[in-house]
Each structure stands twice: as C-alpha cells, then as structure tokens.
Amino acid sequence: MLAVDLKKTFKHEKMSFQFKLNGNRIVLFGSSGCGKTTLLKMLAGFIKPDSGEILIDDECFFSSKRKINIPVYNRLFGYLPQENTLFPNMTVKENILYGLKARKLAYNKAEFDNIIHRLRIDHKLESMPSTLSGGQTQRAALARTLLVSPRLLLLDEPFNALDTPVKECLRELITELSDELNISIIFVTHDVEDAFIVGREIVVIDDGKVTEYGEMNKIYNAPEYIETAKLLDYKNIFPVQKFKTLCDSCFVKEIQNEGFVCIRPDNIKLKKYEKDLNYSNIIVGSISDVHYRGRYVRVLFQVENDLTFYIHLSKYELEKNNFKKGDKAIAAIDNGSIDLCKSLKYSN
C-alpha cells in the first residue's frame, strides 16, 4: 500500500500530490515537466516536501507533522534514472556488485546468476561501461539495483532513449522480475504504451497535480476528466452540446448538455459513403488530409459544423478502401466507444 499526501512549492510552481494505491506496479504518468520526477525524488528522499506524508505498508517515511524524514540510504529503495549511472572505471561485474558492497550486504551467487541471466548481460561482466550499448548499460544498472533486493524500485523513464525493440524487451523483463522477486515498482513515463504494459495502477499528473488515479484498465478505458483523456491519446474531444448536432441516433442525445464527448482515434470506423449503414452513430463528412505514421495512418475527417475527427487506420484499410484526400465518407462510432468526461478546469 502506498499512501501519498505531499505539497512542494518552487519559485514559480506549486505542486500537490494526493493518492492511495495498493498495487505492486504503479505508473506515474503525464507529459514532460508535469512533476512526475519531482514526486519520484520526494518518494526516494532526494527532495524534501514542504508538508505532507508518505506511507508504505503503514510505515511512515516522511511526515511533516510527526517530524519524520527517513534518509535516502535508510529507505532501502532502488532508484534508476534515465542517464547512465555506471562507474566508468569499473567493469560491469564490479558495477553490479557495488550496491552490495555499499550497503554491506552478503553476496548470493544464485541470485546474482539468476538476475544477470534474465537480463542477458552474463557475457558482458568483464567489459567496461564505455563498450556497452544503451540497452546493455541500463540492464547492468538495473541488475545492480535488483541485486540489493530493494523494498521499492523507482524507475524514472529509464528506457526513454532506447530503440523500440530494446525498450519493449526491457519493460517486459521489468514486469516479470518485479513479480518474480516480489519487488514493487513505481515507474515514471509519458508514453501511453509503457504505462499500459508496466502498470497495474496509474497516477495521472498534470501541471503539478494529480488529476486522477486508480486501476489502469479503468482509467485508460474510461477517464473521468478530459485532462486525463488528452494525455491518454483521446484525440477527439468535443463539448456534448456540439457533438449532439452530428447524429440523431447518438446516445448522448439523452445526456444533459454538460461535459465532453471523448473518442479514441482507433475507435472510429471510416466507411465509403453509403446511405444506409448499420452503426449506432453515423456522421457524414469528407477526408481533409491523410498522414502516414508508420504503424498506422492518421486520417483527418471534416464534418459540416467545422469539427475535425482524428481517425487511425491501418495501411491495409486505407488501401483496401482507396481513401483519398477530398473523398466524401462516413465515420461510424459505436456507443461503447464514446466516453463522457468532465473538465477539472470547470469542476473546481
């Protein structure tokens, strides 16, 4: 259990973080500069909060009221930042064993062999850090952190600068080792895919504050606020009242004219223009632009009241239907793909 209630004021910024979660894999999610790393460093003990409390499994690590502030070295957390943290004058093996030496912990060969084997760096133990790739460097740093059996593993976007295949491999290893070694993780990221794969629970942060938190699947699929929806790649966000004018059968017709309609780009089906299509909500418009994005094609779909929808298609779908800029088409949206959200700006 992690319970956080912290406040921190910098020269031009006030931060406030409150949440309580019970999972062993928690993601701190938000855009760059929103306060994720500051919160992580307060949890680690590198930054002292102005006020508040940090509880982990009912043990207090910081309390302004009770005047408790356990030093970094006594929190027994593992911390892995983005940048290279290996000592350049030590071999990979010496780097990995340094954590045990610093904390005066016993060496367990079976644990050591298991970790370096799982992280696939056993063939690099006698190498110097300067000869390693970025992925190998982070594997070695992760091995050093895991070997001391930290009570909590704090990861500050450690794979952000790595190639996609290496990144995918490492984040899967992280989740497997966390469960296998019974080590809880707090993982900082601004990447939606990272968040969904690593986290069981999520804390969404925007402008130095927690917008919402809870079970990953629940918030990912049904955010409460548009501020969260925007961060989670809901590209189509419209006031309910404006969206109601688009289709007579739309279920939001029964909803009051408050809040916002939020739809993911991959939850909209683009069809050739026909008079009769069997979908809940049908919107007629035209393709205003087509952008190839590698894994998908982004189509901009313009409708009559000047609303633009973002629609993600596969290259196969685009070519099969021969969609082109200027084509008249139909956007079909199932009711289950429409989320109704509030705005923090107008709720507070």
Summary of the structure (lengths in Angstrom):
residues: 348
radius of gyration: 24.0
end to end distance: 28.2
largest distance: 75.0
contacts: 1068
relative contact order: 0.12
helix: 34%
strand: 32%
